[in-house]
Amino acid sequence: MSSVFTTIPGKTIKGFAGKEYPVPIYLQFIPGNVVDVVHSEESLRYRGPNTINSIIAKPHITDKTYKSRANLAEDNRYIPLMRGMVDSPSKGDPVLLCTIGQINYYLGPLNTTNNPTWNTDLSDRGEEVSTIVRRNKPTGHRDVQTNFNKEFIYGRMSKVRKEGLDYGSHIRETTGDMLMEGRHGNSLRIGSRSNNPYVFISNKRNSANNIESLGDGSLISITSNGSLRQHFDNLFDDKKNNEPIEFKYDSDKLTTPVNRMGDVWSDVNGGIDANELYLYGSRNTEEFDELGNPIFKGLQANQILFHSDRISLNTKLDDIFMSSKKDIHIGTGRHLTFTTSGGPDVNDIDSVIFQSSNVNIGNPNRKQMEPMVLGEALKTVLGSILDLISKLEINTSLGPQTPTVSTGAVGFGGPMLEKKVSEITTEIENITSIYHKIERN
């Protein structure tokens, strides 16, 4: 049991006949230290499904007989106080312990040093408080689990003001966010710029960074105001003299790309500056900063960014639908492949269908284009030409004669010409694919 009645040394009240009595104080929450944690059925202190996320903890203040860490038993097991959300502690973490309705609960880990990775238990000192309620004796060392990785200690995440997105004229003030931070560089931020909400989910942040950036291992950004460059203008490339890294699609960042997605986007949008592709959600104020750069302000524009080394979309049962009221642009630095596997049923016929009134292979705005040939129409024309050739006759002194076809030193006509025409006709039948087709005019 953890919640206890105690007294404060030197604090008394006068009772009958002026006698002084110690003032009783009820401590609902007691500081304690985590000795063991049940993460799964593999944990040593696992005693069934109801013990998952429970801890074995030693209270720093107690009215019970002292127990060493090795001798702590079931009466020192505590479960999370909150039902649906658990920040699972590690060995050595400081926590608050309480007993409500004869059930032991814990809150924590406590944020003693304001660090998301690790917080030292500052209450673990071992001194006695009184003759009845005392602090547990020290064990000689703090028992921190050996597999807890402290190679990188991550600092608290912060939020800096962004001109053009935040409200008001006070340059050192902004609106606070709701943050959930993991121990090793992952976070969920639910916040806003002015009254425009956003959500950022970040994983594998650099330990030197205290905000999300394009340098994170993976980033999901959901914004409602401002461009991505405005939200993520906080990363610098130390390999290029600390030049700022601007958001740009990586297929267009290659050193010598032959075809840029930004160029095609520009062409189908009336020749607009390709740089505007990255300014969605902002407007140019026509003003300039002290370095001569144009100043942009945010505009109402909802957009989502998925940013990572690899992104996979997979459905286990049904379809994937991609729909856009305007355009869909796909850019790759190397190959773009489409594969159909025949469907889940062996009798399914796999197919790729492009339905459009105008399909171009190549950029019609920058290339000299030629029309495709319709296979069946070509076969009909070539067949008609061969049929015409087979019926040609030349008037001679001997009467109408079939032209002679020469193959080297030998010339032939009549049946031999018909045989040759028949061979070519067979070859024409093979010039069209039985798998791939295009639409008729």
Buried (B, 14 or more C-beta within 10 A) or exposed (E): BBBBEBBEEEEEEEEEEEEEEBEEEEBEBBBBBBBBBBEEEEBEBBEEEEBBBBBBBBBBBBEBEEBEBEEBEEEBBBBBBEEEEEBBBBBBBBBBBBBEEEEBBBBBBBEBEEBBBBBBBEBBEEEEBBEEBBBBEEBEEBBBEEEEEEEEEBBEBEBEBBEBBBBEEEEEEBBEBEBBBBBBBBBBBBBBBBEBBBBBBBBBBBBEBBBBBBBBBBBBBBBBBBBBBBBBBBBBEEEEEEEEBBBBBEBBEEEEBEEBBBBBBBBBBEEEEBEBBBBEBBBEEEEEEEEEEEBBBBBEBEBEBEBEEEEEEEEEEEEEEEEEEEEEEEBEEEEEEEEEEEEEEEEEEEEEEEEEEEEEEEEEEEEEEEEEEBBEEEBEEBBEEBEEBBEEEEEEEEEEBBBEBEEEEEEBBEEBBEEBBEEEBEEBEEEBEEEEEEEEE
